[in-house]
């Protein structure tokens, strides 16, 4: 008779100036969790020492950084410790009290069911709740969501900056921890890395809760730093998925579409400037020679996007891992 053990669930809590809320967060974590990793990210309030002094939960393990590494660095430290201790699923919860630990079951359910490798919160699911979201935060998240769809390849996800997440060890152990962005871009960069692994990601509906915390999401950061990183990740993802690992019709559609749109735009622009300088209308034939490659190139680019949207990973890594272990010879 074969005996199976229940999956081990771990919670990772990055801590930075959260001493007012951390004990309440720890107390609200239910019995379904086996281990809790509190990561003191060089907190000026010494969150780690505070938890050691006031916490009585035997599940809590305090980890401390010698230098501040940002929320991403703290989460990855927790992931690595949990993987080393044999955790099967790792849930990331912030220590500021804005994420309800009662939702942990909702986040791990798709992973336990074998339907996903990674789950993340989505505060945009309930239309009634969206009205309570600050307008600037709503606009910023909408912009980031669009950029993240392009750069990560997960076209069916929204609210990319949502930090309430859960991940299966089969996906986490393949992550390049040394390359993932450690600060504000962490959640978005992680999605890009998961796509290159072929991991299945699902959104989990949750309410938007805002207390007295100060948002670090700035439009200037979206337009400058985040935009450059999204372009970088998009180029990397396209190269990895459409040229390095596989070739398809989409591998031809993208460069050909870009080339035709560029040539049509440059040709039309140059002749329009010449005609404007001479004070003459642009010839109809010239307009057609410019418009045709632009239209055809646009169609090719849309065809590439359609292929990319249809290529969102659907088979979880954990299923592939179980299949590989099942067919490997024993002894």
PyMOL commands that set and color helices and strands:
alter all, ss='L'
color gray80, all
select helices_A, chain A and resi 22-28+47-54+70-84+101-112+127-130+135-152+169-172+186-197+219-244+249-278+284-310+317-327
alter helices_A, ss='H'
color red, helices_A
select strands_A, chain A and resi 9-15+35-40+60-64+89-92+118-122+165-168+201-205
alter strands_A, ss='S'
color yellow, strands_A
deselect
rebuild
show_as cartoon
